[in-house]
Amino acid sequence: MLWGSIYPANKALTEVAPTFTLLCLRYLIAAVFMTTYLQRRKQYIPSPKRTIEKGDRRYIILFGIGAFALCNGLQLAGTKMAGASLASLINSMSPIAICILAVIFLHEKLTARKVVCVICAVTGAALVVSNSGGESHRIGIVFSLAAMITWGIVSVFMRSFSQKYDALTITTYGIYASAIATFPLMIWEISAKAPKALWQPEYILLLLYVSIICTAATHMMWNYCLSKIEASQCSL
């Protein structure tokens, strides 16, 4: 439910600010929130899964860049061009990519119930996409599909790490990596044209909502769910 609300919020924000500026600000705010929460949580709930082994750090960094910077960058572009409703419906096809990849790489079983769910997702998305509008809509659909596939790859990849490390720690490290990766792109966009309208109170509140609720909280919950149930079942 929270993740679904990000589409109309992003649609409104992309009207007043460029893509990577929004992404970087979103992850900088989320990083501050996650760091504060992580430090407070350590005082009350000790966990042996919070220290990332040296050999795994590069994979967590790749996860942050892939899941947050690349995937959400494509999602923002798709939402701006295709519209919030269409982009969110295309995202509902993510179980297809995750189920297929989970069967291949995680050796999960593709049950009859999962197959029925996938068919429903494909049918619904195909009906909506087939009635798409002009060239801008079609390019937006391509970006949204690319975001969906990227998210499927990252989710399957993170399934093994979510068994090994605390979900909050993985999410925090991933957000750090994405904030660093998108920072130079934000500076480049701002140097071309500063998004002055973004600093109006209503857009600041919307940015805080997207950063804390739709980014930090939802990704943390998703990684936690991946640690408890199969990736294919989680996606469905």
C-alpha positions in Angstrom: 0.0 0.0 0.0 2.8 2.4 0.9 4.8 1.5 -2.1 1.8 2.1 -4.4 1.4 5.7 -3.0 4.8 6.6 -4.4 3.6 6.8 -8.0 1.2 9.8 -7.7 3.7 11.4 -5.3 6.6 11.0 -7.8 4.4 12.2 -10.6 3.8 15.5 -8.7 7.5 15.9 -7.8 8.8 15.3 -11.3 6.7 18.3 -12.4 9.0 20.6 -10.4 12.4 18.9 -10.2 14.6 16.7 -12.5 15.0 12.9 -11.9 18.4 12.5 -10.3 17.9 15.6 -8.1 14.8 14.0 -6.7 16.5 10.6 -6.3 19.6 12.1 -4.5 17.5 14.3 -2.1 15.3 11.3 -1.4 18.2 9.1 -0.5 20.0 11.7 1.5 16.9 12.3 3.7 16.3 8.5 3.9 20.0 8.0 4.9 19.6 10.5 7.8 16.4 8.8 9.0 17.9 5.3 8.7 21.1 6.1 10.5 19.2 7.7 13.4 16.8 4.8 13.6 19.7 2.2 13.3 21.7 3.9 16.2 18.6 4.0 18.5 17.7 0.4 17.7 21.2 -0.8 18.6 20.6 0.4 22.1 17.6 -1.8 22.7 17.9 -4.7 20.2 21.4 -6.1 19.8 21.9 -8.2 16.6 24.9 -10.3 15.4 23.8 -9.7 11.8 24.6 -6.0 11.6 28.3 -6.2 10.7 28.7 -6.6 6.9 31.7 -8.9 6.1 34.4 -7.2 4.0 33.9 -9.5 1.0 30.1 -8.8 0.9 30.4 -5.0 1.0 30.8 -4.6 -2.7 27.7 -6.7 -3.3 25.7 -4.5 -0.9 27.0 -1.4 -2.8 25.9 -2.9 -6.1 22.5 -3.7 -4.5 22.2 0.0 -3.5 23.1 1.3 -6.9 21.0 -1.3 -8.7 17.9 -1.3 -6.5 17.8 2.4 -5.6 19.6 4.5 -8.1 19.0 2.5 -11.4 15.7 0.9 -10.7 14.1 4.0 -9.1 15.6 6.3 -11.7 13.9 4.2 -14.4 10.7 4.2 -12.4 10.7 8.0 -12.0 11.3 8.4 -15.8 8.5 5.9 -16.6 6.1 7.6 -14.2 6.8 11.0 -15.7 6.3 9.8 -19.3 3.6 7.2 -18.9 1.7 8.5 -15.9 1.4 7.3 -12.4 -1.5 4.8 -12.9 0.1 3.1 -15.9 3.6 2.9 -14.3 2.1 1.3 -11.2 0.2 -1.2 -13.2 3.3 -2.2 -15.2 5.1 -2.6 -11.8 2.4 -5.2 -10.9 4.2 -7.5 -13.4 7.3 -7.7 -11.2 6.2 -11.2 -9.9 6.8 -12.6 -13.4 10.5 -11.6 -13.4 11.0 -12.5 -9.8 9.3 -15.9 -10.1 11.3 -16.9 -13.2 14.6 -15.7 -11.7 13.9 -17.3 -8.3 13.3 -20.7 -10.0 16.5 -20.5 -12.0 18.9 -19.0 -9.3 17.3 -19.8 -6.0 15.8 -23.2 -7.0 12.4 -22.2 -5.6 9.4 -24.3 -6.7 6.9 -22.8 -9.2 3.6 -24.1 -7.9 0.2 -24.1 -9.7 -1.0 -21.3 -7.5 2.0 -19.1 -8.4 1.4 -19.8 -12.1 -2.2 -18.7 -11.8 -1.1 -15.5 -10.0 1.5 -14.8 -12.7 -1.1 -15.3 -15.5 -3.4 -12.8 -13.8 -0.6 -10.2 -13.6 0.4 -10.7 -17.2 -3.2 -10.5 -18.5 -4.1 -7.4 -16.5 -0.9 -5.5 -17.5 -1.3 -6.6 -21.2 -4.8 -5.2 -21.3 -3.7 -1.8 -19.9 -0.5 -1.4 -21.9 -2.2 -2.4 -25.2 -4.3 0.8 -25.0 -1.3 3.1 -24.4 -1.2 6.5 -26.1 1.5 8.3 -28.0 5.3 8.1 -28.3 5.9 9.5 -24.8 3.7 6.9 -23.3 5.5 4.1 -25.2 8.9 5.3 -24.0 7.5 5.6 -20.5 6.3 2.0 -20.7 9.8 0.8 -21.8 11.4 2.6 -18.8 8.8 1.1 -16.4 9.4 -2.4 -17.8 13.1 -1.9 -17.4 12.6 -0.8 -13.8 10.4 -3.9 -13.2 13.0 -6.3 -14.6 15.8 -4.6 -12.7 13.8 -4.9 -9.4 13.3 -8.6 -10.1 17.1 -9.2 -10.5 17.9 -7.2 -7.4 15.2 -9.0 -5.3 16.5 -12.4 -6.2 20.1 -11.3 -5.6 19.1 -9.9 -2.1 17.3 -13.0 -1.0 20.5 -14.7 -0.1 21.9 -11.7 1.7 18.7 -11.0 3.7 19.1 -14.5 5.2 22.6 -13.5 6.4 22.3 -9.9 7.5 19.8 -7.7 9.3 17.2 -6.2 6.9 17.7 -2.7 8.4 21.4 -2.8 8.0 21.2 -4.0 4.3 18.7 -1.2 3.5 20.8 1.5 5.2 24.0 0.5 3.4 22.1 0.4 0.1 20.7 3.8 0.6 24.2 5.2 1.4 25.5 3.7 -1.9 22.6 5.2 -3.9 23.0 8.7 -2.3 26.7 8.7 -3.2 26.1 7.4 -6.7 23.4 10.0 -7.6 25.1 13.0 -5.9 27.3 14.0 -8.9 24.2 13.7 -11.2 22.2 16.0 -8.9 25.0 18.6 -9.0 25.0 18.4 -12.8 21.2 18.9 -13.0 21.2 21.7 -10.5 24.0 23.5 -12.3 21.9 23.5 -15.5 18.7 24.6 -13.8 17.9 24.9 -10.1 14.5 23.5 -9.1 13.2 26.5 -7.2 9.6 25.3 -7.1 10.7 22.2 -5.2 11.3 24.3 -2.0 7.6 25.2 -1.6 6.2 23.8 1.6 3.8 21.3 -0.1 6.6 19.8 -2.2 9.0 19.6 0.8 6.3 17.6 2.8 5.8 15.3 -0.3 9.6 14.8 -0.6 9.8 13.9 3.1 6.9 11.4 2.7 8.5 9.8 -0.3 11.9 9.6 1.4 11.0 8.3 4.8 7.7 6.4 4.3 7.9 5.2 0.7 11.7 4.6 0.6 13.2 3.9 4.0 10.2 2.1 5.5 9.1 0.1 2.5 12.6 -1.1 1.4 13.3 -2.1 5.0 10.0 -4.1 5.2 10.7 -5.7 1.8 14.1 -6.9 2.8 12.7 -8.2 6.0 10.0 -10.1 4.1 12.7 -11.6 1.8 14.5 -12.9 4.9 11.3 -14.8 6.0 9.6 -16.1 2.9 10.6 -17.1 -0.7 11.3 -14.3 -3.2 8.5 -15.6 -5.6 5.9 -15.8 -2.9 7.0 -12.4 -1.5 6.6 -10.7 -4.9 3.2 -12.2 -5.5 
